[in-house]
Amino acid sequence: MNTFIETVKYFTLIISELVVLFIGISTVVALVFMYIPRDKMKNWMAGKGIWGNILGVLFGAITPFCACSTVPMTLGFLQAKVPFGAVMSFVISSPLMDPLVFILLGTFMGWKVAVGFLILTSAFAVIFGAILDKMGWENQVKNVRIKGGDHDQNEDTPIGFKNRLKASFITALGDFKGVFIYMIIGVGIGAAIYGYMPTNLLAKVAGPDNPFAVIVVALIGMPLYIRVESAIPIGLGLLGKGASIGAVMAFIISGAGIAIPELTMLAGIFKKKIIIAFVLIVFVTAVVTGLIFNMLI
């Protein structure tokens, strides 16, 4: 009975904090992007060399795009002749990094973890984007067109701060409705792990004493398609039961980074080589990031 009560308390606390953070941060981000036309974003990303990759990661990190908007944005960048390497850095970083992820990690796992996650995932997105560019894989882009590609997101933007704030809040609520079920599932699984999973079993699989924990957990996370909003609460539950911080990071990256719907839509833009490379890149990022976390934190 005590275990059940503690599990319910854990679930209530985490879900309450997630709801407030999600709606609040999503409102602020939506408001900010009402003042930034996408055409300007495309122009900023047109930098040559490694600078273009860095800007691609920056936009991937600050834009809270799901797969449904990441893919059209990718098409828009390609059609605007943004350098291929910068586009790939954007594609790699977009599902893993956004302001909400950073705040959630900082709130629940500590700001040291949040900053480390941001630095490592950014570095890998820049490096792998540059590698794909140097390999000349720009020829792996399919000849596709996007309908309404010249439409600017700011054409229908409300006038005045109050109206934009209201519209941003409504947008945040709409986004929240889309992810709420994933939050419930993720927090529910995390609470169940926290309350009922045997500590000894988890320690053997994902604990710091298992040298293969990071690889095993990364492989487990890959086919699950867990949104970051679900992956972080599950990771928090794993952490509370003795999983290593590296294994938790590997789980979050592999589970959230390899989204089946996104891969399906990306397959409409890129040929098979890039899709396979994308999966391998996310897996390597998850494993190496996990190992670095275990060594340094």
C-alpha positions in Angstrom: 0.0 0.0 0.0 2.8 2.4 0.8 4.5 1.6 -2.5 1.2 2.4 -4.4 0.8 5.7 -2.5 4.4 6.7 -3.3 4.0 5.7 -6.9 0.8 7.9 -7.2 2.6 10.8 -5.5 5.5 10.5 -7.9 3.1 10.4 -10.9 1.1 13.4 -9.7 4.2 15.5 -9.0 5.9 14.8 -12.3 2.8 15.2 -14.5 1.9 18.5 -12.8 5.4 19.9 -13.4 5.4 18.7 -17.0 2.1 20.3 -17.8 3.1 23.7 -16.4 6.5 23.6 -18.1 5.3 22.4 -21.4 2.5 25.0 -21.8 4.6 27.8 -20.4 7.7 27.2 -22.5 5.7 26.3 -25.7 3.9 29.6 -25.4 7.1 31.6 -25.1 8.7 29.8 -28.0 5.7 30.2 -30.2 5.6 33.9 -29.4 9.2 34.4 -30.2 8.9 32.7 -33.6 6.0 35.0 -34.6 8.7 37.6 -34.9 11.1 35.5 -37.0 10.0 34.9 -40.6 11.2 31.5 -42.0 12.8 33.3 -45.0 15.2 35.0 -42.6 16.0 31.6 -41.0 16.8 30.2 -44.5 19.1 33.2 -45.2 20.9 32.8 -41.9 21.6 29.2 -42.5 23.2 29.8 -45.9 26.6 30.2 -44.3 29.4 28.2 -45.9 31.5 25.5 -44.2 31.2 24.5 -40.5 29.4 27.8 -39.7 26.4 26.6 -41.7 26.4 23.3 -39.7 26.5 25.2 -36.5 23.6 27.4 -37.6 21.7 24.3 -38.7 22.1 22.8 -35.2 21.1 26.1 -33.6 17.8 26.2 -35.5 17.3 22.5 -34.8 17.8 23.3 -31.1 15.6 26.4 -30.7 12.7 25.3 -33.0 10.2 23.0 -31.2 9.3 21.1 -34.4 7.7 17.7 -34.5 8.2 15.4 -37.5 5.2 16.9 -39.2 6.9 20.3 -39.4 10.5 19.3 -39.4 10.1 17.5 -42.8 8.5 20.5 -44.6 11.1 22.8 -43.0 13.8 20.5 -44.4 12.3 20.6 -47.8 12.1 24.4 -47.6 15.8 24.6 -46.7 16.8 22.3 -49.6 14.7 24.3 -52.1 16.2 27.5 -50.8 19.6 26.1 -51.7 20.8 26.0 -48.0 24.1 24.0 -47.9 23.4 20.2 -47.6 25.6 19.8 -44.5 23.7 22.5 -42.7 20.4 20.9 -43.6 21.6 17.5 -42.3 22.8 19.1 -39.0 19.3 20.5 -38.7 17.7 17.2 -39.4 19.9 15.4 -36.8 19.4 17.9 -34.0 15.8 18.7 -34.5 14.1 15.7 -32.9 16.6 15.7 -29.9 16.9 19.3 -29.0 14.5 22.2 -28.2 14.0 24.6 -25.4 11.5 22.3 -23.7 13.9 19.4 -23.6 16.6 21.6 -22.1 14.3 22.9 -19.4 12.9 19.5 -18.6 16.3 17.9 -18.2 17.5 20.8 -16.1 14.5 20.7 -13.9 14.3 17.0 -13.3 18.0 15.8 -13.7 20.0 18.9 -13.0 21.5 21.7 -15.1 24.8 20.0 -15.4 23.1 17.1 -17.2 21.1 19.5 -19.4 24.1 21.5 -20.4 26.1 18.3 -21.1 23.3 16.9 -23.2 23.1 20.1 -25.2 26.8 20.3 -25.8 27.3 16.7 -26.8 24.2 16.4 -29.1 25.1 19.7 -30.7 28.7 18.6 -31.3 27.6 15.3 -32.9 25.0 17.0 -35.1 27.6 19.5 -36.4 30.2 16.7 -36.9 28.0 14.2 -38.7 26.3 17.0 -40.8 29.8 18.0 -42.0 30.8 14.4 -42.6 27.8 13.7 -44.8 28.5 16.9 -46.7 32.2 16.0 -47.3 31.1 12.5 -48.5 29.2 14.2 -51.3 25.9 12.7 -50.3 24.0 15.7 -51.6 23.2 13.4 -54.6 21.1 11.3 -52.2 18.4 13.9 -52.0 15.3 13.0 -54.1 13.8 15.3 -56.6 10.8 16.4 -54.6 8.8 19.6 -54.3 6.8 21.0 -51.4 3.3 22.4 -52.1 3.0 26.0 -50.9 6.7 26.2 -50.4 6.8 29.9 -50.8 4.2 30.6 -48.1 5.7 32.4 -45.1 4.5 31.4 -41.7 4.2 35.1 -40.6 1.6 36.1 -43.3 -1.3 35.3 -41.0 0.4 36.4 -37.8 -1.8 38.5 -35.5 -1.0 42.2 -35.0 -0.1 43.4 -31.6 1.7 41.8 -28.6 -1.5 40.8 -26.7 -3.0 39.1 -29.8 0.2 37.3 -30.5 0.5 36.2 -26.9 -3.0 34.9 -27.0 -2.4 33.1 -30.3 0.8 31.6 -28.9 -1.0 30.3 -25.9 -3.7 28.7 -28.1 -0.9 27.1 -30.2 0.7 25.8 -27.0 -2.6 24.3 -25.9 -3.0 22.6 -29.3 0.5 21.2 -29.1 -0.2 20.1 -25.5 -3.3 18.2 -26.5 -1.2 16.4 -29.2 1.4 15.2 -26.7 -0.7 14.8 -23.5 -1.4 11.1 -24.0 2.4 10.5 -24.5 3.1 12.4 -21.3 0.6 10.2 -19.4 2.1 7.0 -20.8 5.7 8.2 -20.2 5.1 9.4 -16.7 3.0 6.3 -16.0 5.8 4.0 -17.1 8.3 6.1 -15.1 6.2 6.0 -12.0 5.8 2.2 -12.3 9.5 1.7 -12.7 10.1 4.0 -9.7 7.6 2.2 -7.5 7.8 -1.4 -8.6 10.8 -2.4 -10.7 13.3 -4.4 -8.6 16.4 -2.4 -8.1 18.7 -5.4 -8.5 17.3 -6.3 -11.9 17.7 -2.8 -13.3 21.2 -2.5 -11.8 22.2 -5.6 -13.7 20.9 -4.3 -17.0 21.5 -0.6 -16.9 23.5 0.0 -13.8 27.0 1.6 -13.7 28.6 -1.8 -13.1 27.5 -3.2 -16.4 30.0 -2.1 -19.1 27.5 -2.8 -21.9 24.6 -1.0 -20.3 24.7 2.0 -22.5 24.8 -0.1 -25.7 22.0 -2.4 -24.5 19.7 0.5 -23.4 20.4 2.4 -26.7 19.4 -0.7 -28.7 16.2 -1.1 -26.6 15.2 2.5 -27.1 15.7 2.6 -30.9 12.5 0.8 -32.0 10.2 2.2 -29.4 9.5 5.7 -30.9 9.2 7.5 -27.6 8.6 11.3 -27.7 11.1 13.3 -25.6 8.1 14.3 -23.4 7.7 10.5 -22.6 11.4 9.5 -22.6 12.5 12.0 -19.9 10.0 10.8 -17.3 10.9 7.2 -18.1 14.5 8.0 -17.8 13.9 9.7 -14.5 12.2 6.6 -13.2 15.2 4.5 -14.4 17.6 6.9 -12.7 15.7 6.6 -9.4 16.1 2.9 -9.5 19.8 2.8 -10.0 20.4 3.0 -13.8 23.5 4.9 -14.7 23.1 8.5 -16.0 24.9 7.4 -19.2 22.3 4.6 -19.8 19.5 7.1 -19.2 21.0 9.6 -21.7 21.4 6.8 -24.3 17.8 5.8 -23.8 16.5 9.3 -24.3 18.6 9.9 -27.4 17.9 6.6 -29.1 14.2 6.5 -28.1 13.4 10.1 -29.1 15.9 10.5 -32.0 14.7 7.6 -34.1 11.0 8.3 -34.7 9.3 5.9 -37.1 6.9 8.6 -38.5 9.8 11.0 -39.1 11.9 8.3 -40.8 9.0 7.5 -43.1 8.5 11.1 -44.1 12.3 11.7 -44.5 12.3 8.7 -46.8 10.2 10.8 -49.2 13.0 13.4 -49.3 16.2 11.3 -49.0 17.4 8.0 -50.6 18.0 4.9 -48.6 21.7 5.6 -47.8 20.9 8.7 -45.8 18.0 7.1 -43.9 20.4 4.2 -42.8 23.1 6.8 -42.0 20.6 8.8 -39.9 19.7 5.7 -37.8 23.4 4.9 -37.3 24.2 8.5 -36.4 21.5 8.6 -33.7 22.7 5.3 -32.3 26.4 6.3 -32.2 25.4 9.7 -30.7 23.4 7.8 -28.0 26.1 5.4 -27.1 29.1 7.8 -27.1 27.1 10.5 -25.2 26.1 7.8 -22.6 29.7 6.7 -22.2 30.9 10.2 -21.8 28.2 10.9 -19.2 29.2 7.8 -17.2 32.9 9.0 -17.2 32.4 12.6 -16.4 29.2 12.8 -14.3 
